[in-house]
Amino acid sequence: MKKQFNRMKQLANQTVGRARKCLCIERRLDTVRSVCHNSHKRLVTCFQGQHGTEADKRHVSASLSACT
């Protein structure tokens, strides 16, 4: 009976340890996921070519000033 109790105690400790490890891993994954999300958003804005739109604005304003 004592051996069975000790065995059950060991199994319970192992499952608690696994649960703690899973929580720690989930926290790490959340931080990695948020970093990836933010990086993706920034890369998308870079690849959209914001510089091209600024050049277009300058071109339009230059043509307007030439007409007047």
Backbone as a ProteinNet text record, in pm:
[ID]
protein_1_A
[PRIMARY]
MKKQFNRMKQLANQTVGRARKCLCIERRLDTVRSVCHNSHKRLVTCFQGQHGTEADKRHVSASLSACT
[TERTIARY]
82.1	0	86.6	192.9	281.1	351.7	392.1	458.1	363.1	238.8	141.3	119.5	113.8	95.8	215	335.2	454.3	456.6	414.9	410.6	309.8	194.2	93.4	142.2	214.6	270	372	456.4	554.3	485.3	383.4	309.7	244	189.3	126.2	230.2	346	452.1	499.7	505.4	547.7	446.8	318.8	217.8	215.6	238.7	244.8	366.3	478.1	598.5	578.5	508.6	479.6	388.2	291.2	198.6	273.4	366.1	445.3	532	591.1	673.4	589.1	467.5	379.5	343	315.5	282.7	400.4	519.1	639	659.3	640.5	655	549.7	426.1	320	351.3	407.8	445.7	552	650.3	755.3	698	606.5	544.6	463.9	396.5	320.2	411.1	525.8	616.9	674.6	709.5	762.6	655.4	532.9	422.9	400.4	404.7	383.3	499.3	621.9	737	724.3	686.7	669.4	558.4	450.5	338.4	381.2	450.4	495.1	597.1	687.6	787.2	720	621.7	549.3	480.1	415.8	347.9	446.6	562.1	661.9	720.2	743.2	796.9	696.3	569.9	467.7	465.5	475.5	474.9	600	711.8	834.3	822.3	764.9	755.7	644.5	557.4	450.6	504.4	623	684.5	632.1	649.7	604.8	682	804.7	885.2	825.6	768	706.7	587	509	393.9	438.2	546.4	597.9	646	708.8	754.6	635.3	529.5	409.3	349.1	348.4	295.6	378.6	510.3	596.4	573.3	552.5	529.5	399.3	294.4	164.8	176.3	242	252.7	339	441.2	524.4	444.8	361.7	282	176.4	121.9	23.6	88	207.1	273.8	318.4	343.9	385	265.9	146.1	27.7	-12.5	17.8	-27.6	69.2
-119.2	0	125.8	123.6	238.7	262.8	154.9	167.4	228.6	186.8	241.4	391	428	568.7	651.1	602.3	673.8	684.5	576.9	579.6	683.1	688.1	786.5	928.4	945.5	1075.9	1119.7	1026.3	1056.4	1094.5	1019.5	1050.2	1187.8	1221.7	1353.3	1463.9	1443.6	1544	1561.5	1451.1	1459.6	1537.5	1514.3	1585.4	1733.8	1767.7	1908.5	1974.4	1904.2	1956.6	1979	1886.8	1901.5	2020.4	2039	2151.1	2283.2	2291.2	2414	2437.9	2331.2	2344.7	2390	2335.2	2374.5	2522	2570.2	2711.5	2799.7	2756.6	2833.1	2836.2	2723.8	2715.3	2800.9	2799	2879.3	3028.4	3069.9	3210.8	3249.6	3162.4	3190.2	3198.4	3107	3107.7	3234.7	3282.2	3406	3523.9	3531.3	3642.1	3630.1	3509.2	3488.5	3520.6	3480.4	3506.9	3657.3	3731.2	3875.7	3944.3	3897.9	3955.2	3929.5	3808.8	3776.5	3860.4	3879.2	3958	4102.7	4161.6	4300.4	4314.1	4218.7	4223	4213.1	4126.8	4110.9	4241.1	4305.3	4431.6	4536.5	4543.9	4643.4	4612.4	4484	4446.3	4475.3	4451.5	4478.6	4627.5	4712.1	4856.2	4897	4831.5	4863.3	4822.9	4706.5	4656.7	4721.9	4796.3	4863.4	4982	5024.1	5130.6	5267.7	5305.4	5437.2	5546.8	5519.2	5619.3	5652.1	5553.6	5575.8	5669.4	5656.4	5744.7	5887.6	5904.1	6039	6101	6022.4	6072.4	6110.1	6030.6	6063.3	6195.1	6217.3	6342.5	6460.9	6444.3	6552	6580.5	6473.3	6489.3	6565.2	6530.8	6596.6	6742.1	6769.6	6908.7	6990.2	6930.9	7001.7	7033.9	6941.7	6967.2	7073.3	7075.9	7177.9	7316.1	7322.4	7452.5	7501.6	7413.3	7451.1	7507.3	7458.9	7505.1	7645.8	7687	7818.8	7928.8
0	0	0	78.2	86.9	-46.3	-112.5	-241.8	-345.1	-343	-436.2	-410.8	-284	-249.2	-298.3	-275.7	-322.3	-475.2	-541.6	-687.8	-738	-677.5	-715.7	-687.3	-578.4	-544.6	-649.9	-694.1	-798.2	-929.4	-965.9	-1088.3	-1080.6	-965.9	-948.8	-960.9	-901.7	-911.4	-1055.3	-1129.8	-1269.6	-1353.3	-1330.1	-1409	-1373.4	-1247.2	-1207.9	-1272.1	-1272.8	-1336.4	-1485.2	-1550	-1692.9	-1718	-1630.5	-1647.7	-1636.3	-1542.4	-1526.5	-1648.9	-1700.9	-1821	-1939.1	-1949.3	-2060	-2050.1	-1930.1	-1913.8	-1952.4	-1913.7	-1946.9	-2098.5	-2161.8	-2306.9	-2375.8	-2325.7	-2385	-2373.4	-2262	-2245.7	-2347	-2363.8	-2462.2	-2601.8	-2634.2	-2766.2	-2788.7	-2685.3	-2699.3	-2731.1	-2664.9	-2692.9	-2833.8	-2874.2	-3009.1	-3113	-3085.7	-3177.8	-3193.2	-3083.5	-3092	-3164.9	-3141.1	-3212.8	-3362.1	-3400.3	-3541.8	-3604.1	-3532.2	-3583.3	-3607.1	-3509.8	-3523.7	-3636.3	-3646.9	-3753.9	-3890.6	-3901.2	-4027.2	-4065.8	-3969.5	-3999.4	-4047.5	-3985.2	-4025	-4162.4	-4190.1	-4320.6	-4431.7	-4404.9	-4505.4	-4538.2	-4437.3	-4464.2	-4540.4	-4513.9	-4587.8	-4734.2	-4759.8	-4895.5	-4976.5	-4912	-4985.1	-5063.4	-5032.3	-5109.4	-5073.5	-4951.8	-4908.4	-4980.8	-5019.9	-5087.7	-5224.7	-5289.5	-5419.4	-5409.7	-5304.3	-5289	-5262.7	-5189.8	-5166.5	-5297.2	-5383.3	-5512.7	-5599.2	-5592.9	-5668.8	-5621.4	-5491.3	-5436.8	-5486.3	-5487	-5533.6	-5681.7	-5757	-5900.5	-5925.2	-5852.8	-5867.8	-5827.2	-5715.6	-5670.2	-5766.4	-5825.5	-5920.9	-6047.6	-6092.5	-6213.1	-6185.7	-6064.2	-6029.7	-6024.1	-5970.4	-5960.5	-6098	-6191.1	-6325.6	-6403.8	-6371.5	-6444	-6403.5	-6286.1	-6240.6	-6270
[MASK]
++++++++++++++++++++++++++++++++++++++++++++++++++++++++++++++++++++

